[in-house]
C-alpha cells in the first residue's frame, strides 16, 4: 500500500490487541537483594530472571533493578527467557545512569550470558552508542548521568531500530537502523561492560505487536535503464518512501544495470537529490567506486551550499561547500570495500559518519547556510561510479515516533 513519504512514518497493526511477551516492572512488596535475584519471577508471573552476579551487585528494591559498581565486566547481567524474532515486535525499558565512569549494555541478546549483542551502550564520559552485533558500537549521541531515559527497539527481519527519549532527546528519537543480527531466538537483558557499571532500570517489556517503521525515502534502483525517475520504496527491508522525485542538480545520474550510475559531470561533479522536507535524517547507501570518489550529499541548499560525504580508495572525507568554496572538515582512513554501506546521521549541527558497519567520525558544522537544507542524495566525481539501496529515515525530532509511548505508559 502506498504511504506518502512525508506523513508520520510508522504504523501499528490495530487488528491485534497489544499483549506482552515480557513485563517486568520490579514493583514488589519485599526487596530481593543480591545475590538472590537469579531464578526469581518477573512481575508478570511468567518469565524467570537469569542473573549472573559474581560480586553481589544486582538487587531489586525501590521499584527498580539496581546495578552497583563492582560487577564483573562482560560477565554479569540480567537476562529473560527468549522469544522468536518478529518484525515489528517492540522491546522497551527505562534507565538512569548513576556515574560518569560507566559502561553498560542494554537491549537484546542472542543468548543469556556474556555481553548484550544489540541495543544501547552507555559509555564513560557520556558517549551513547548503538550496539550492532556486539562488536560494532556506533556513536549516535551523548547522555547525562542522573537522567531518566526511555529506550525502545523495534525488531526487523534482521537487526533492530533503536529509539531513545529523555534529556536532550525531547521526543522519541531514531538512533540507528542495524541489520546484522538475524538470530531467530533472542533474549532481552542488560549486562555490565565494566566494573564501574552503575545504573537503575524501571522496567523491561516486550510487546507482541507489529509496529512498522517506514523510511521517508527509499530506492532499490531496480528498474529499466534510463532516467533516474522516482524512488521505488524498496531500498530497505521495510517498504515505504516511494514516489519521491530524484532531481539531477549537477551533472546527471541515471539507472544502469539496476543501480544508480553517475552518467555525466558538470564542474567535475554529478549530484542528484531528493527533498525529504526535514534537515535531520539518517541516510544510507551501498557505494561502489571504479575510480575517483563516490558518496552522499546532505543539507543540500543549492549548487554552492551543501555537504559532501565521500569515499576514495583509502579514506572517508567530509567536506563543506559554502558559497561555492569547498573546505575539508575531516579525513579518516578506512579500507575501501566494493558495495560497502556509507551512512550519515545528521542532527542539528552534528554529523555522525559510518562505513562498512563501523563508526568513522563525528563532526560539528555550525555554518548557518548548512543547517536547514532538506535535500540529500548521491555524489560522484567519476562517470560510472554507482550507488545501490538508498534509504533515508526521519530522526523523529518533530515527534513522529511518539506513539512508542503506548508501550511504556
Protein Blocks (a to p, Z undefined) as FASTA:
>chain_A
ZZdfkbccbdcdfkbccddfbdcehiafbdcddfklgopacfkomaccddddfkopacce
ehiacddehiaehkbccddddddddehiacddddddfbfbdcddedddfbdehjafbhcd
ddehhiacddeehlaccdfbdcdehiacdddddddfbdcddddeehjllbacdfbdcfkb
mcfbdcdddddfbfkbccddfbdcddddddddddfbdcehiacedjekjaehlabmbggh
ehiacddfbgcaddeehiacdfbdcehiacddddehiabdcdddddddfbhjddddehif
blmbccdddddfkbccddddeehiacdfbdcdddddehiacddddehjbccddeehiafb
dcddfbfklmmbcbdcdddfbehiacehiadddehlnopmmmmmmmmZZ
